[in-house]
Amino acid sequence: MASPLNLLRQVTHEPIRRWVLGAFPRDPGGTLDYDHPRGDPGLFGPDSVTWRIHADFPGMLAGGLAALMMQTLHPLALAGVWDHSNFRDDLVDRLRRTTTFVGATTYAPRAAAEGLIERVRHIHGFVRGTGEDGTPYSADDPALLTWVHVTEAHSFLAGYRRFAHRTVPRAIADRYYDEVRRIAEALGARDVPSSEGGVADYFAGIQKQLAFTGRSREVLRVLGEVRLPVPLASLSRDVFLHAGIALLPDWANRLLHHTPRQRQQARVAARLLWSMAPAFRAALKESGVVSRSCRRVGVAPEAMRRWPAPAGR
């Protein structure tokens, strides 16, 4: 006899599938063809660690929220958001744009992925100004591009480790960082860390440039009130937001002034999302760009639940 938990997962698969694909589509405009050309591996291919890490929806959404929180700590990166976006109404759209960019650069055929990177590079050329202290900034500054990339990659990997029900060996983590840095470098980033140790060193070195400001507080306030386009929006928001807090490094939690109560809420939310993760995985098994991309290159989607062979074997 099926357990109550398994029965609950079965009856929730279709609603979960509908709102995930509807709320955070990897191709909202329907302009990307993930099915053709046959055999095109894109920028990474099915033997990559990146295809596996980015296939996990709970870890990617919670990780994306964690990355946004971390990014509020860099005054110049935050200035670009403050000056060039209506962030009070734009945060959900920003999550969608990030989802689209990550999904396409991970899974789309090579020409489409490269075209999207060039489009983003073009947009970055218009995002410039001065920070609160008068320091000039530009979205195509290699140092800022590296900051945004590292916060996202670290958060996605942390989300996978927390919610995918799989152990991530150090060698796999190093391989992930080495793979995804090619996207940051294609956008113009420089000195991008390519290993877990390199990321730790990067964070240790950049903390002196970070600060929790009034702008940080305002963006986090808006983030805390955002209505995610999912059923029971406030519940879903709180679960994913607090699960995102659970992914933050200790130094980031300190800089963001998260209270002991918030950290306890984060631990509870992370446990809840961990228990829900198999339902997300089952609901999305046959849908979305991961499965389509696997079929494009002749690989079973189930292969994404196994680590690839070490490089060179």
Backbone torsions as a table, in degrees:
resi	resn	phi	psi	omega
1	MET	NA	136.4	-179.1
2	ALA	-68.3	144.3	178.4
3	SER	-73.8	158.1	177.0
4	PRO	-56.5	-36.5	-180.0
5	LEU	-66.0	-40.7	178.6
6	ASN	-66.7	-37.7	177.0
7	LEU	-64.0	-40.9	178.9
8	LEU	-62.4	-42.1	179.0
9	ARG	-61.7	-40.6	-177.9
10	GLN	-63.1	-44.4	-175.9
11	VAL	-76.4	-16.7	-179.9
12	THR	-97.8	-5.0	-176.3
13	HIS	-57.9	-49.6	-175.5
14	GLU	-67.2	-46.0	175.1
15	PRO	-58.8	-41.6	178.1
16	ILE	-61.2	-46.6	-179.0
17	ARG	-59.2	-44.5	-176.9
18	ARG	-63.4	-47.5	-174.3
19	TRP	-77.2	-28.8	176.0
20	VAL	-66.1	-49.2	-177.9
21	LEU	-69.8	-29.3	179.4
22	GLY	-82.0	-38.7	-175.2
23	ALA	-81.2	-36.5	-177.3
24	PHE	-130.4	63.1	-179.6
25	PRO	-67.3	142.0	177.1
26	ARG	-75.4	-15.1	-178.9
27	ASP	-143.9	73.9	-173.4
28	PRO	-62.4	-28.4	-179.3
29	GLY	-88.2	-6.6	-179.1
30	GLY	68.3	24.5	-175.5
31	THR	-99.0	-10.5	-178.7
32	LEU	-97.7	132.6	178.9
33	ASP	-104.0	103.7	-179.5
34	TYR	-86.0	-3.7	-176.8
35	ASP	-97.5	-19.7	-175.9
36	HIS	-139.6	154.2	-2.4
37	PRO	-76.9	147.5	-179.2
38	ARG	-58.7	136.9	177.4
39	GLY	84.8	-7.8	-179.4
40	ASP	-74.2	116.3	-175.6
41	PRO	-82.8	-4.9	-175.8
42	GLY	71.4	-154.0	-176.1
43	LEU	-82.5	-19.5	-175.0
44	PHE	-121.4	-50.3	179.0
45	GLY	87.4	165.2	-172.7
46	PRO	-71.6	-11.3	177.0
47	ASP	-90.3	4.9	-177.4
48	SER	-87.4	154.9	170.2
49	VAL	-70.5	-34.4	-177.4
50	THR	-57.8	-41.9	178.6
51	TRP	-58.0	-34.3	-176.9
52	ARG	-79.3	-45.5	-179.3
53	ILE	-62.2	-43.9	-174.1
54	HIS	-79.8	-3.4	177.9
55	ALA	-83.3	-9.7	-173.0
56	ASP	-94.4	104.9	-172.9
57	PHE	-63.7	-49.0	-178.1
58	PRO	-58.0	-43.9	179.9
59	GLY	-66.3	-35.5	-179.0
60	MET	-72.0	-40.6	180.0
61	LEU	-71.3	-48.1	177.1
62	ALA	-62.3	-39.1	178.1
63	GLY	-65.0	-40.0	177.4
64	GLY	-61.7	-39.0	177.6
65	LEU	-68.4	-39.2	176.8
66	ALA	-61.5	-42.3	179.5
67	ALA	-62.3	-41.2	177.1
68	LEU	-59.8	-42.3	178.9
69	MET	-61.6	-46.2	-179.8
70	MET	-62.2	-39.4	-175.8
71	GLN	-66.8	-22.0	176.5
72	THR	-68.1	-11.2	-177.7
73	LEU	-86.1	-10.9	179.8
74	HIS	-99.2	109.1	-173.5
75	PRO	-55.7	-37.2	-177.8
76	LEU	-78.0	-38.5	175.0
77	ALA	-63.1	-39.4	179.7
78	LEU	-68.9	-33.1	179.6
79	ALA	-61.3	-37.3	178.1
80	GLY	-62.8	-41.0	176.5
81	VAL	-65.4	-43.2	-176.2
82	TRP	-64.3	-40.6	-173.8
83	ASP	-87.9	-25.5	-167.6
84	HIS	-122.6	14.7	175.5
85	SER	-146.7	151.7	171.6
86	ASN	-90.0	72.5	-168.6
87	PHE	-62.8	-23.0	179.7
88	ARG	-65.3	-27.7	177.4
89	ASP	-114.2	2.2	-166.3
90	ASP	-114.2	-4.5	-171.4
91	LEU	-65.7	-39.9	177.9
92	VAL	-65.4	-41.7	177.6
93	ASP	-63.1	-35.4	177.6
94	ARG	-65.2	-40.5	175.8
95	LEU	-60.3	-41.2	178.9
96	ARG	-64.8	-41.9	179.7
97	ARG	-64.7	-40.2	176.8
98	THR	-63.1	-43.1	178.2
99	THR	-59.5	-44.2	179.6
100	THR	-63.0	-46.2	-177.6
101	PHE	-64.8	-47.1	-179.1
102	VAL	-64.9	-43.4	179.9
103	GLY	-62.2	-43.7	-176.9
104	ALA	-71.7	-44.3	-179.1
105	THR	-69.9	-21.5	176.9
106	THR	-82.2	-48.5	-166.0
107	TYR	-113.4	-21.8	-174.6
108	ALA	-68.8	157.7	172.5
109	PRO	-54.8	155.2	-170.3
110	ARG	-55.4	-47.3	-175.7
111	ALA	-61.4	-40.8	179.8
112	ALA	-67.0	-41.7	-180.0
113	ALA	-64.3	-44.6	179.8
114	GLU	-65.9	-35.9	177.4
115	GLY	-63.8	-39.3	179.2
116	LEU	-67.6	-39.5	177.6
117	ILE	-61.2	-44.0	179.2
118	GLU	-64.1	-37.1	178.5
119	ARG	-64.6	-41.7	178.8
120	VAL	-67.2	-39.6	176.2
121	ARG	-58.8	-40.5	179.1
122	HIS	-63.0	-45.1	179.7
123	ILE	-62.4	-41.6	-178.9
124	HIS	-58.3	-29.6	-178.9
125	GLY	-63.2	-19.1	-178.9
126	PHE	-99.0	-5.4	-176.5
127	VAL	-99.2	99.0	-178.9
128	ARG	-152.7	162.4	-179.4
129	GLY	168.9	-153.4	178.0
130	THR	-129.8	144.9	177.1
131	GLY	-75.0	-179.4	-177.9
132	GLU	-61.3	-29.1	-179.3
133	ASP	-93.1	8.0	179.2
134	GLY	90.0	-1.5	179.1
135	THR	-72.1	128.7	178.9
136	PRO	-70.9	149.6	176.3
137	TYR	-138.2	158.8	174.6
138	SER	-148.1	138.8	-179.0
139	ALA	-66.1	-18.0	177.3
140	ASP	-96.4	12.9	172.5
141	ASP	-63.8	121.7	-177.7
142	PRO	-54.5	-36.4	-178.9
143	ALA	-67.7	-40.6	178.3
144	LEU	-68.5	-39.1	177.4
145	LEU	-61.6	-38.5	178.0
146	THR	-66.0	-42.2	178.5
147	TRP	-58.8	-49.5	-179.0
148	VAL	-61.8	-43.8	-179.8
149	HIS	-62.7	-47.6	-174.7
150	VAL	-66.7	-39.6	178.1
151	THR	-62.9	-38.3	179.7
152	GLU	-71.3	-48.9	-178.1
153	ALA	-61.0	-44.6	178.4
154	HIS	-60.6	-42.1	-177.0
155	SER	-71.4	-39.1	177.3
156	PHE	-63.4	-43.3	179.3
157	LEU	-66.1	-40.6	177.0
158	ALA	-62.3	-38.8	177.8
159	GLY	-64.3	-41.3	178.1
160	TYR	-64.0	-45.1	-179.8
161	ARG	-60.7	-35.7	-174.7
162	ARG	-80.6	-34.8	-166.9
163	PHE	-120.5	-8.5	-174.5
164	ALA	-86.6	-1.6	178.9
165	HIS	60.7	34.2	179.5
166	ARG	-142.2	145.0	174.1
167	THR	-79.3	137.5	177.6
168	VAL	-110.8	102.5	178.2
169	PRO	-62.1	156.6	-179.8
170	ARG	-57.4	-39.6	-179.4
171	ALA	-63.6	-35.1	177.9
172	ILE	-69.6	-41.3	177.9
173	ALA	-62.1	-43.2	178.5
174	ASP	-62.3	-40.5	180.0
175	ARG	-65.4	-37.6	178.0
176	TYR	-61.6	-49.7	-179.7
177	TYR	-61.9	-37.8	-179.8
178	ASP	-68.4	-34.5	178.4
179	GLU	-70.1	-52.5	-169.7
180	VAL	-74.1	-15.4	179.4
181	ARG	-63.9	-20.6	-178.9
182	ARG	-65.0	-29.1	177.0
183	ILE	-69.2	-46.5	178.8
184	ALA	-60.2	-42.5	-179.3
185	GLU	-67.6	-34.7	176.4
186	ALA	-65.6	-28.6	177.6
187	LEU	-80.9	-14.0	178.8
188	GLY	117.8	3.0	178.9
189	ALA	-69.0	155.1	179.1
190	ARG	-134.4	155.5	178.7
191	ASP	54.8	44.8	-178.3
192	VAL	-80.7	125.0	179.7
193	PRO	-63.3	142.1	-173.8
194	SER	-118.0	16.3	179.7
195	SER	-154.0	167.3	178.9
196	GLU	-63.7	-40.6	176.6
197	GLY	-64.1	-38.3	178.0
198	GLY	-64.1	-38.2	177.8
199	VAL	-66.4	-42.2	177.9
200	ALA	-60.5	-42.6	178.2
201	ASP	-65.5	-39.1	179.3
202	TYR	-61.4	-47.9	-179.6
203	PHE	-63.4	-39.2	178.9
204	ALA	-62.6	-36.9	-177.3
205	GLY	-78.1	-28.3	-173.2
206	ILE	-91.7	-11.4	-173.7
207	GLN	-59.8	-29.3	179.2
208	LYS	-66.9	-17.3	178.1
209	GLN	-90.9	-6.9	-172.2
210	LEU	-95.2	154.9	179.0
211	ALA	-158.9	147.7	173.6
212	PHE	-98.0	110.3	-173.6
213	THR	-114.6	178.7	175.1
214	GLY	-60.8	-34.8	176.8
215	ARG	-66.3	-40.8	176.2
216	SER	-57.0	-48.2	-177.6
217	ARG	-60.5	-39.9	-178.5
218	GLU	-68.2	-43.9	179.2
219	VAL	-63.9	-40.4	178.6
220	LEU	-67.2	-33.8	176.1
221	ARG	-62.8	-45.2	179.0
222	VAL	-63.7	-42.1	178.8
223	LEU	-61.4	-38.3	-179.9
224	GLY	-69.7	-15.5	-179.8
225	GLU	-110.9	2.5	-175.8
226	VAL	-64.8	144.0	177.2
227	ARG	-101.5	101.5	175.7
228	LEU	-66.0	138.6	-175.5
229	PRO	-77.5	63.0	-178.4
230	VAL	-136.6	162.2	175.7
231	PRO	-57.4	145.8	-178.6
232	LEU	51.3	59.0	-167.9
233	ALA	-56.1	-43.4	-177.1
234	SER	-66.0	-39.9	177.6
235	LEU	-64.0	-47.2	-179.7
236	SER	-61.9	-41.9	178.9
237	ARG	-60.0	-48.6	-176.7
238	ASP	-64.6	-39.9	179.4
239	VAL	-63.2	-50.3	-176.2
240	PHE	-70.8	-39.0	179.4
241	LEU	-64.3	-47.2	-179.6
242	HIS	-69.1	-34.2	174.2
243	ALA	-63.9	-34.2	175.2
244	GLY	-63.5	-40.7	176.7
245	ILE	-59.6	-37.6	-179.8
246	ALA	-63.8	-18.2	-179.0
247	LEU	-89.0	-11.0	-173.7
248	LEU	-73.9	144.1	172.0
249	PRO	-62.5	156.0	-179.3
250	ASP	-57.2	-39.8	-177.8
251	TRP	-64.7	-34.7	178.4
252	ALA	-70.8	-40.3	175.8
253	ASN	-59.3	-39.6	179.0
254	ARG	-65.8	-46.1	-179.4
255	LEU	-64.5	-32.4	-179.7
256	LEU	-83.6	0.1	177.1
257	HIS	59.5	36.6	176.0
258	HIS	-69.7	131.2	-175.7
259	THR	-80.9	163.5	173.9
260	PRO	-55.2	-36.3	178.7
261	ARG	-65.3	-42.6	178.1
262	GLN	-63.4	-38.2	179.7
263	ARG	-68.9	-35.3	175.1
264	GLN	-66.6	-42.4	176.0
265	GLN	-60.0	-37.3	179.6
266	ALA	-64.3	-41.8	179.5
267	ARG	-64.7	-40.1	178.6
268	VAL	-65.2	-45.6	-179.9
269	ALA	-62.9	-39.4	-179.7
270	ALA	-64.6	-39.8	177.2
271	ARG	-64.4	-39.7	179.8
272	LEU	-65.7	-45.2	-179.3
273	LEU	-66.6	-36.5	176.4
274	TRP	-58.9	-40.9	-179.4
275	SER	-71.4	-27.3	-179.7
276	MET	-84.4	-18.1	-171.6
277	ALA	-56.2	-41.7	179.0
278	PRO	-60.8	-32.0	178.4
279	ALA	-66.9	-41.2	175.4
280	PHE	-61.1	-46.0	-177.2
281	ARG	-61.3	-44.6	-179.3
282	ALA	-67.8	-38.3	-178.0
283	ALA	-66.6	-31.8	-175.6
284	LEU	-99.8	6.7	-173.4
285	LYS	-57.4	-41.1	-174.5
286	GLU	-105.5	5.8	-174.3
287	SER	-123.5	162.7	171.5
288	GLY	87.9	179.7	-169.6
289	VAL	-73.0	-25.0	-179.5
290	VAL	-64.5	-51.7	179.1
291	SER	-63.1	-41.4	179.7
292	ARG	-63.4	-40.7	-179.2
293	SER	-69.1	-37.5	175.8
294	CYS	-61.0	-44.1	178.8
295	ARG	-64.2	-34.5	-179.7
296	ARG	-60.8	-35.1	-177.3
297	VAL	-104.7	9.5	174.3
298	GLY	73.9	34.4	179.6
299	VAL	-120.6	138.8	177.6
300	ALA	-69.8	134.7	178.5
301	PRO	-55.1	-28.6	179.2
302	GLU	-60.9	-20.8	179.0
303	ALA	-63.7	-21.9	-179.8
304	MET	-70.4	-9.1	177.0
305	ARG	-95.5	7.2	176.2
306	ARG	-124.0	139.2	177.3
307	TRP	-69.3	143.3	178.9
308	PRO	-69.4	161.4	175.7
309	ALA	-63.4	150.6	177.1
310	PRO	-55.5	146.1	-179.4
311	ALA	-58.5	137.7	178.0
312	GLY	93.9	-6.6	179.3
313	ARG	-95.2	NA	NA
